[in-house]
Amino acid sequence: MEESFIDYGRLIDGAMRSIVRDALKIVQKEGLAGDHHFYITFYTEFPGVVISSELKKEYKEEMTIVLQHQFWELAVEKDFFTVVLSFNHKKQKLIIPFDAITAFADPSVKFGLQFRQMEEEIAEATSDNKAGTPPVKKPIKAIAAKVDVDDGEKPIVGSNNNVISLDNFRKK
């Protein structure tokens, strides 16, 4: 007989992901205030993640994006968000399910979240994704008709961009 229990870790992760979603909704509506900026790390092979083949080649497992100076078209949905970022002076649209996020930080206020996603769960999700049958818990809307974007719009704020790794800041 299988034991039944409440998975509090999963409940906590869900609550923390709603913090990320709500913070992004505020930025979508009002822009970044003051010195706020976000580092968002996510699994690139997670079902529902859409990034260009060039980025996927460079970031095979995990990628960190920075929302600070140059980002466009931030759109927050229930299960994912989209954003256009500039990589090597080329605008590219990314679609990132909240379940793919492994870390979120706003260094301006010394705030950070690290998500506990079980390794076997990630391995299963990414291997199934390669097989063409991703086990997406919630449906991701098909909104990425084109991943590469070059529309000349002004960024939400500022003029710099960086993709950096948060590995130096993680507790081991």
N, C-alpha and C positions, 0 to 999 in steps of 0.2 A: 504494500500500500504506500503510495506516494505521500510524503509529508507536505502539508500546505503551510505557507508562511507569507508574511507581508514583506515584500522586498523594499525596505526603507531606502536603500541606496538608490534604487531606480526612481522612487518618489522624490528624493532629494535632487537627483539629476534633473528631473522634469521641472521642479520648482526653479532650479538655477537657470535652466534654459529659458524659462519664461522671463527671468530678469534680463537676459541677453535680448530676447525679443522685444521687451518693453523699452529697453535703452535704445535699440535701433529704431523703434517706432518714434521715439522722441526726436531722434536725429533726423529721421525722414520728414517729420513735420516742422521742426524748428531749426535744424542745422546743428552743428557742434557749437556749444557755448564755451567761452573761456578757453582754457587749455585742455579741455577734454579731447581725448583721442583713444581709439580702440585698437588693440592687437587681437586678432581672431585667428586661432589655429584650428585647422580641420583636416580630416582624412580626405585625400584627393580621390581615392578609389571607392569611397562610400556611395551606395546607391542614391541616385538623385543629384549628385554633385556634377555640375557642368562647368568645365574649364577647357580652354583651348588645348589642342594636342601639344603645342610647344610648351605650355606650362605643365601639362601632365608629364611630359618627358623630363622636365627639369625637377619637378616635385612629385616623385613617384608614389610616396606614401602620405606625407603630411606637408602642409603649406601654411604659412602665417601671412595674413594680409594686415595692412595698417590702414585704418580709416582716419585720416587726419587732414591732409591738405588737398589732395587731388582724388576725388571720387565723384561719380555722377550716378544719377538714376537709382538711388537707393530705394528699394521697394520691399516692404516687409509683409509677408503673408503669415498665415497660421503656422505652417510647417517648415518654411524656408524663407530666405531673403535673396534678393538679387542686387548686384551692384556692378557698376562699370569702373574699372581701374585702368591706369596706364602702366604698361610694361614695355620698357625700351621704346618709349614715345608712341606706342600703339595702344589704343583703347580696346579693352576686352571685357565682355560681360561674363560674370561669374554667377552661378546659381549654387547656393549652399544651404542644404537642409540643416535645421538646427540640431538634428541627431548626429550630424557629421562633426560637429564642433567638439574639440578636445580641450580647448582653453580659451578664456576671454579675459582681457585685462584693460583697465583704464589707468595707466600709470600716473596721470595727473592728480588722481585722488587716492593713489595706492590701493586700488581695488582689483582683485583678480579672482577668477573661478577656474578650477580644474575639474573636468568631468571624469568620472570613473566609468569608463566603458570597458566591459570585460573583453579581454583579448580574444577569446574564442568567439564572442559575438561579432567582433570586427572581422575576424578571419572568415567567418561564415558569410557575413554580408558581402565582403569584397570578392570571395571566391564565387558566390552565387551571382554577383553582378557581372563578373567576367563570362559566366556561362549564359548570360542573357536573360536570366530570370531573377532580377533583384528582389530581395525580400523587404520591400519598402513597407513599413508599418502603416504609413498614411500616404495616400496618393499625392504625388508631386505634380502640379499642373505643368503641362507642356507649354512653357512660355519662351523657350530659347530657340527661336527660329534661326537666329544668327548669333554666334558667340563673339566674333570679332566685330567691334563697333568703332566707327570713326565719324562722329557727327559734329565735332567742333564745338560742343556745348561747353560752357564755363563750369569749372569744378564747383562743388558746394562751398569750399573755403580754400584759401592759400595756394601754394605753388610747388610743393615738394611731394615726393612719394618714396617709400621704401618698403621692401619686403625683408623682414628680418626673422631670425629664429628666436623663439622664447626658451630654447633648451637651456641657456645659461641661467635662467631665472627659475627653472623648475626644481622642486625638491626631489631628490632621488631616493 
